[in-house]
Amino acid sequence: MDQGLLADALGADLTAVGGSEAPSMRLVPLPAGLAADHEASHVLQRRIAADTGCETAITSWDGRGFLRLSAHLYNTVSDYERLAEHLPGLLRA
C-alpha cells in the first residue's frame, strides 16, 4: 500500500494517524478544511471519482477529513501513483 506516496503528494503528516492493525487499511490526512463533515466527505469523494476515475473513500472525524485507503489484490502501484499525481491539483481547485 502506498500511504507514504499519497501523504507525500499532499504534504500530509502521518504521525497523527498512527498505524493500523489491518494491514490493507490506512488513513491519509487531507488538508485542513477539506471533508470536515459527512456531507463534504461525500461531495469530495464523488468529485475525485468524476475527475480522476479513481474510486476513493473519504471520511471525516472530529472536523478533519481523511482519505481512507483500503487496498485489494487488484490495486497496483500505478493506481496509487496516478491518484498521487492528480489529487493535489484537484484539492487546490
Chimera marker file (.cmm) of the C-alpha trace (Angstrom):
<marker_set name="trace">
<marker id="1" x="0.000" y="0.000" z="0.000" r="1" g="1" b="0" radius="0.5"/>
<marker id="2" x="1.279" y="3.479" z="-0.801" r="1" g="1" b="0" radius="0.5"/>
<marker id="3" x="0.156" y="5.553" z="2.152" r="1" g="1" b="0" radius="0.5"/>
<marker id="4" x="3.519" y="7.333" z="2.112" r="1" g="1" b="0" radius="0.5"/>
<marker id="5" x="3.279" y="8.147" z="-1.597" r="1" g="1" b="0" radius="0.5"/>
<marker id="6" x="-0.103" y="9.830" z="-1.169" r="1" g="1" b="0" radius="0.5"/>
<marker id="7" x="0.930" y="11.547" z="2.066" r="1" g="1" b="0" radius="0.5"/>
<marker id="8" x="3.992" y="12.997" z="0.327" r="1" g="1" b="0" radius="0.5"/>
<marker id="9" x="1.880" y="14.218" z="-2.593" r="1" g="1" b="0" radius="0.5"/>
<marker id="10" x="-0.453" y="16.032" z="-0.183" r="1" g="1" b="0" radius="0.5"/>
<marker id="11" x="2.234" y="17.180" z="2.253" r="1" g="1" b="0" radius="0.5"/>
<marker id="12" x="0.417" y="15.240" z="4.972" r="1" g="1" b="0" radius="0.5"/>
<marker id="13" x="1.892" y="14.317" z="8.340" r="1" g="1" b="0" radius="0.5"/>
<marker id="14" x="1.262" y="10.642" z="9.031" r="1" g="1" b="0" radius="0.5"/>
<marker id="15" x="2.286" y="10.778" z="12.683" r="1" g="1" b="0" radius="0.5"/>
<marker id="16" x="-1.213" y="11.993" z="13.538" r="1" g="1" b="0" radius="0.5"/>
<marker id="17" x="-2.885" y="8.837" z="12.184" r="1" g="1" b="0" radius="0.5"/>
<marker id="18" x="-0.564" y="6.204" z="13.621" r="1" g="1" b="0" radius="0.5"/>
<marker id="19" x="-0.643" y="2.621" z="12.439" r="1" g="1" b="0" radius="0.5"/>
<marker id="20" x="-3.413" y="0.181" z="11.861" r="1" g="1" b="0" radius="0.5"/>
<marker id="21" x="-3.876" y="-3.428" z="12.852" r="1" g="1" b="0" radius="0.5"/>
<marker id="22" x="-5.471" y="-4.063" z="9.459" r="1" g="1" b="0" radius="0.5"/>
<marker id="23" x="-2.541" y="-4.445" z="7.035" r="1" g="1" b="0" radius="0.5"/>
<marker id="24" x="-4.505" y="-3.300" z="3.992" r="1" g="1" b="0" radius="0.5"/>
<marker id="25" x="-6.149" y="-0.207" z="5.519" r="1" g="1" b="0" radius="0.5"/>
<marker id="26" x="-4.546" y="3.181" z="6.118" r="1" g="1" b="0" radius="0.5"/>
<marker id="27" x="-5.538" y="6.835" z="6.541" r="1" g="1" b="0" radius="0.5"/>
<marker id="28" x="-4.008" y="9.893" z="4.911" r="1" g="1" b="0" radius="0.5"/>
<marker id="29" x="-4.999" y="13.241" z="6.454" r="1" g="1" b="0" radius="0.5"/>
<marker id="30" x="-6.427" y="15.735" z="3.982" r="1" g="1" b="0" radius="0.5"/>
<marker id="31" x="-5.550" y="19.434" z="4.117" r="1" g="1" b="0" radius="0.5"/>
<marker id="32" x="-7.367" y="21.321" z="6.868" r="1" g="1" b="0" radius="0.5"/>
<marker id="33" x="-10.882" y="22.371" z="5.957" r="1" g="1" b="0" radius="0.5"/>
<marker id="34" x="-11.475" y="19.634" z="3.360" r="1" g="1" b="0" radius="0.5"/>
<marker id="35" x="-14.130" y="16.990" z="4.006" r="1" g="1" b="0" radius="0.5"/>
<marker id="36" x="-14.648" y="18.299" z="7.530" r="1" g="1" b="0" radius="0.5"/>
<marker id="37" x="-18.071" y="16.662" z="7.832" r="1" g="1" b="0" radius="0.5"/>
<marker id="38" x="-20.020" y="13.719" z="6.443" r="1" g="1" b="0" radius="0.5"/>
<marker id="39" x="-21.671" y="15.645" z="3.616" r="1" g="1" b="0" radius="0.5"/>
<marker id="40" x="-18.448" y="17.339" z="2.493" r="1" g="1" b="0" radius="0.5"/>
<marker id="41" x="-16.701" y="13.945" z="2.526" r="1" g="1" b="0" radius="0.5"/>
<marker id="42" x="-19.234" y="12.504" z="0.103" r="1" g="1" b="0" radius="0.5"/>
<marker id="43" x="-19.050" y="15.548" z="-2.174" r="1" g="1" b="0" radius="0.5"/>
<marker id="44" x="-15.263" y="15.292" z="-2.346" r="1" g="1" b="0" radius="0.5"/>
<marker id="45" x="-15.390" y="11.536" z="-2.918" r="1" g="1" b="0" radius="0.5"/>
<marker id="46" x="-17.719" y="11.991" z="-5.913" r="1" g="1" b="0" radius="0.5"/>
<marker id="47" x="-15.552" y="14.806" z="-7.287" r="1" g="1" b="0" radius="0.5"/>
<marker id="48" x="-12.397" y="12.701" z="-7.099" r="1" g="1" b="0" radius="0.5"/>
<marker id="49" x="-14.151" y="9.858" z="-8.931" r="1" g="1" b="0" radius="0.5"/>
<marker id="50" x="-15.503" y="12.172" z="-11.631" r="1" g="1" b="0" radius="0.5"/>
<marker id="51" x="-12.208" y="13.993" z="-12.211" r="1" g="1" b="0" radius="0.5"/>
<marker id="52" x="-9.692" y="11.148" z="-11.853" r="1" g="1" b="0" radius="0.5"/>
<marker id="53" x="-11.624" y="7.929" z="-12.432" r="1" g="1" b="0" radius="0.5"/>
<marker id="54" x="-10.333" y="6.704" z="-9.069" r="1" g="1" b="0" radius="0.5"/>
<marker id="55" x="-12.750" y="5.302" z="-6.517" r="1" g="1" b="0" radius="0.5"/>
<marker id="56" x="-11.760" y="6.517" z="-3.079" r="1" g="1" b="0" radius="0.5"/>
<marker id="57" x="-13.152" y="6.503" z="0.426" r="1" g="1" b="0" radius="0.5"/>
<marker id="58" x="-13.207" y="9.915" z="2.067" r="1" g="1" b="0" radius="0.5"/>
<marker id="59" x="-14.195" y="10.113" z="5.703" r="1" g="1" b="0" radius="0.5"/>
<marker id="60" x="-14.229" y="12.718" z="8.430" r="1" g="1" b="0" radius="0.5"/>
<marker id="61" x="-13.660" y="12.567" z="12.135" r="1" g="1" b="0" radius="0.5"/>
<marker id="62" x="-13.686" y="15.366" z="14.665" r="1" g="1" b="0" radius="0.5"/>
<marker id="63" x="-13.851" y="18.042" z="11.948" r="1" g="1" b="0" radius="0.5"/>
<marker id="64" x="-10.950" y="16.628" z="9.921" r="1" g="1" b="0" radius="0.5"/>
<marker id="65" x="-11.061" y="14.903" z="6.532" r="1" g="1" b="0" radius="0.5"/>
<marker id="66" x="-9.158" y="11.744" z="5.662" r="1" g="1" b="0" radius="0.5"/>
<marker id="67" x="-8.501" y="9.657" z="2.587" r="1" g="1" b="0" radius="0.5"/>
<marker id="68" x="-9.077" y="6.075" z="3.700" r="1" g="1" b="0" radius="0.5"/>
<marker id="69" x="-7.030" y="3.552" z="1.762" r="1" g="1" b="0" radius="0.5"/>
<marker id="70" x="-8.295" y="0.011" z="1.546" r="1" g="1" b="0" radius="0.5"/>
<marker id="71" x="-6.026" y="-1.969" z="-0.737" r="1" g="1" b="0" radius="0.5"/>
<marker id="72" x="-7.000" y="-5.117" z="-2.572" r="1" g="1" b="0" radius="0.5"/>
<marker id="73" x="-5.088" y="-7.573" z="-4.717" r="1" g="1" b="0" radius="0.5"/>
<marker id="74" x="-6.169" y="-5.803" z="-7.888" r="1" g="1" b="0" radius="0.5"/>
<marker id="75" x="-4.727" y="-2.427" z="-6.803" r="1" g="1" b="0" radius="0.5"/>
<marker id="76" x="-1.358" y="-1.671" z="-8.357" r="1" g="1" b="0" radius="0.5"/>
<marker id="77" x="1.361" y="0.813" z="-7.540" r="1" g="1" b="0" radius="0.5"/>
<marker id="78" x="0.467" y="2.672" z="-10.735" r="1" g="1" b="0" radius="0.5"/>
<marker id="79" x="-3.083" y="3.170" z="-9.361" r="1" g="1" b="0" radius="0.5"/>
<marker id="80" x="-1.669" y="4.974" z="-6.333" r="1" g="1" b="0" radius="0.5"/>
<marker id="81" x="0.823" y="6.899" z="-8.464" r="1" g="1" b="0" radius="0.5"/>
<marker id="82" x="-1.987" y="8.158" z="-10.709" r="1" g="1" b="0" radius="0.5"/>
<marker id="83" x="-4.021" y="9.275" z="-7.703" r="1" g="1" b="0" radius="0.5"/>
<marker id="84" x="-0.960" y="10.946" z="-6.132" r="1" g="1" b="0" radius="0.5"/>
<marker id="85" x="-0.301" y="12.794" z="-9.398" r="1" g="1" b="0" radius="0.5"/>
<marker id="86" x="-3.821" y="14.185" z="-9.774" r="1" g="1" b="0" radius="0.5"/>
<marker id="87" x="-5.086" y="14.599" z="-6.212" r="1" g="1" b="0" radius="0.5"/>
<marker id="88" x="-3.051" y="17.659" z="-5.118" r="1" g="1" b="0" radius="0.5"/>
<marker id="89" x="-4.278" y="19.776" z="-8.046" r="1" g="1" b="0" radius="0.5"/>
<marker id="90" x="-7.832" y="18.605" z="-7.575" r="1" g="1" b="0" radius="0.5"/>
<marker id="91" x="-7.813" y="19.544" z="-3.894" r="1" g="1" b="0" radius="0.5"/>
<marker id="92" x="-6.486" y="23.025" z="-4.671" r="1" g="1" b="0" radius="0.5"/>
<marker id="93" x="-9.154" y="23.666" z="-7.335" r="1" g="1" b="0" radius="0.5"/>
<link id1="1" id2="2" r="1" g="1" b="0" radius="0.2"/>
<link id1="2" id2="3" r="1" g="1" b="0" radius="0.2"/>
<link id1="3" id2="4" r="1" g="1" b="0" radius="0.2"/>
<link id1="4" id2="5" r="1" g="1" b="0" radius="0.2"/>
<link id1="5" id2="6" r="1" g="1" b="0" radius="0.2"/>
<link id1="6" id2="7" r="1" g="1" b="0" radius="0.2"/>
<link id1="7" id2="8" r="1" g="1" b="0" radius="0.2"/>
<link id1="8" id2="9" r="1" g="1" b="0" radius="0.2"/>
<link id1="9" id2="10" r="1" g="1" b="0" radius="0.2"/>
<link id1="10" id2="11" r="1" g="1" b="0" radius="0.2"/>
<link id1="11" id2="12" r="1" g="1" b="0" radius="0.2"/>
<link id1="12" id2="13" r="1" g="1" b="0" radius="0.2"/>
<link id1="13" id2="14" r="1" g="1" b="0" radius="0.2"/>
<link id1="14" id2="15" r="1" g="1" b="0" radius="0.2"/>
<link id1="15" id2="16" r="1" g="1" b="0" radius="0.2"/>
<link id1="16" id2="17" r="1" g="1" b="0" radius="0.2"/>
<link id1="17" id2="18" r="1" g="1" b="0" radius="0.2"/>
<link id1="18" id2="19" r="1" g="1" b="0" radius="0.2"/>
<link id1="19" id2="20" r="1" g="1" b="0" radius="0.2"/>
<link id1="20" id2="21" r="1" g="1" b="0" radius="0.2"/>
<link id1="21" id2="22" r="1" g="1" b="0" radius="0.2"/>
<link id1="22" id2="23" r="1" g="1" b="0" radius="0.2"/>
<link id1="23" id2="24" r="1" g="1" b="0" radius="0.2"/>
<link id1="24" id2="25" r="1" g="1" b="0" radius="0.2"/>
<link id1="25" id2="26" r="1" g="1" b="0" radius="0.2"/>
<link id1="26" id2="27" r="1" g="1" b="0" radius="0.2"/>
<link id1="27" id2="28" r="1" g="1" b="0" radius="0.2"/>
<link id1="28" id2="29" r="1" g="1" b="0" radius="0.2"/>
<link id1="29" id2="30" r="1" g="1" b="0" radius="0.2"/>
<link id1="30" id2="31" r="1" g="1" b="0" radius="0.2"/>
<link id1="31" id2="32" r="1" g="1" b="0" radius="0.2"/>
<link id1="32" id2="33" r="1" g="1" b="0" radius="0.2"/>
<link id1="33" id2="34" r="1" g="1" b="0" radius="0.2"/>
<link id1="34" id2="35" r="1" g="1" b="0" radius="0.2"/>
<link id1="35" id2="36" r="1" g="1" b="0" radius="0.2"/>
<link id1="36" id2="37" r="1" g="1" b="0" radius="0.2"/>
<link id1="37" id2="38" r="1" g="1" b="0" radius="0.2"/>
<link id1="38" id2="39" r="1" g="1" b="0" radius="0.2"/>
<link id1="39" id2="40" r="1" g="1" b="0" radius="0.2"/>
<link id1="40" id2="41" r="1" g="1" b="0" radius="0.2"/>
<link id1="41" id2="42" r="1" g="1" b="0" radius="0.2"/>
<link id1="42" id2="43" r="1" g="1" b="0" radius="0.2"/>
<link id1="43" id2="44" r="1" g="1" b="0" radius="0.2"/>
<link id1="44" id2="45" r="1" g="1" b="0" radius="0.2"/>
<link id1="45" id2="46" r="1" g="1" b="0" radius="0.2"/>
<link id1="46" id2="47" r="1" g="1" b="0" radius="0.2"/>
<link id1="47" id2="48" r="1" g="1" b="0" radius="0.2"/>
<link id1="48" id2="49" r="1" g="1" b="0" radius="0.2"/>
<link id1="49" id2="50" r="1" g="1" b="0" radius="0.2"/>
<link id1="50" id2="51" r="1" g="1" b="0" radius="0.2"/>
<link id1="51" id2="52" r="1" g="1" b="0" radius="0.2"/>
<link id1="52" id2="53" r="1" g="1" b="0" radius="0.2"/>
<link id1="53" id2="54" r="1" g="1" b="0" radius="0.2"/>
<link id1="54" id2="55" r="1" g="1" b="0" radius="0.2"/>
<link id1="55" id2="56" r="1" g="1" b="0" radius="0.2"/>
<link id1="56" id2="57" r="1" g="1" b="0" radius="0.2"/>
<link id1="57" id2="58" r="1" g="1" b="0" radius="0.2"/>
<link id1="58" id2="59" r="1" g="1" b="0" radius="0.2"/>
<link id1="59" id2="60" r="1" g="1" b="0" radius="0.2"/>
<link id1="60" id2="61" r="1" g="1" b="0" radius="0.2"/>
<link id1="61" id2="62" r="1" g="1" b="0" radius="0.2"/>
<link id1="62" id2="63" r="1" g="1" b="0" radius="0.2"/>
<link id1="63" id2="64" r="1" g="1" b="0" radius="0.2"/>
<link id1="64" id2="65" r="1" g="1" b="0" radius="0.2"/>
<link id1="65" id2="66" r="1" g="1" b="0" radius="0.2"/>
<link id1="66" id2="67" r="1" g="1" b="0" radius="0.2"/>
<link id1="67" id2="68" r="1" g="1" b="0" radius="0.2"/>
<link id1="68" id2="69" r="1" g="1" b="0" radius="0.2"/>
<link id1="69" id2="70" r="1" g="1" b="0" radius="0.2"/>
<link id1="70" id2="71" r="1" g="1" b="0" radius="0.2"/>
<link id1="71" id2="72" r="1" g="1" b="0" radius="0.2"/>
<link id1="72" id2="73" r="1" g="1" b="0" radius="0.2"/>
<link id1="73" id2="74" r="1" g="1" b="0" radius="0.2"/>
<link id1="74" id2="75" r="1" g="1" b="0" radius="0.2"/>
<link id1="75" id2="76" r="1" g="1" b="0" radius="0.2"/>
<link id1="76" id2="77" r="1" g="1" b="0" radius="0.2"/>
<link id1="77" id2="78" r="1" g="1" b="0" radius="0.2"/>
<link id1="78" id2="79" r="1" g="1" b="0" radius="0.2"/>
<link id1="79" id2="80" r="1" g="1" b="0" radius="0.2"/>
<link id1="80" id2="81" r="1" g="1" b="0" radius="0.2"/>
<link id1="81" id2="82" r="1" g="1" b="0" radius="0.2"/>
<link id1="82" id2="83" r="1" g="1" b="0" radius="0.2"/>
<link id1="83" id2="84" r="1" g="1" b="0" radius="0.2"/>
<link id1="84" id2="85" r="1" g="1" b="0" radius="0.2"/>
<link id1="85" id2="86" r="1" g="1" b="0" radius="0.2"/>
<link id1="86" id2="87" r="1" g="1" b="0" radius="0.2"/>
<link id1="87" id2="88" r="1" g="1" b="0" radius="0.2"/>
<link id1="88" id2="89" r="1" g="1" b="0" radius="0.2"/>
<link id1="89" id2="90" r="1" g="1" b="0" radius="0.2"/>
<link id1="90" id2="91" r="1" g="1" b="0" radius="0.2"/>
<link id1="91" id2="92" r="1" g="1" b="0" radius="0.2"/>
<link id1="92" id2="93" r="1" g="1" b="0" radius="0.2"/>
</marker_set>
